[in-house]
Amino acid sequence: MAYIAQVPEEEAEGALAGIYGAARTRAGGVAHIIKVMSREPEALEGSMTFYLKLMKSSNGLSAARREMLAAVVSNINDCYY
């Protein structure tokens, strides 16, 4: 199995510490996908901006439908969501 080195929450500094803090505030914890991207905080920040714009702002789908689509796609990809 592949392994990707991650920055532990207690070692996060600067922008990464802010991203981790925002994740804890928003979701009650830091998701694994965020930790996997932790070695590249700038790329992580861009990814989070895209995710939040797509999933958390008003668009053509209700929040419930966006979450349902995300869960279905994750299931099809055999990925925990």
Secondary structure, DSSP 8 states (H G I E B T S, - for coil): --------GGG--HHHHHHHHHHHHHHSS--HHHHHTTT-HHHHHHHHHHHHHHHHS-SSS-HHHHHHHHHHHHHHTT---
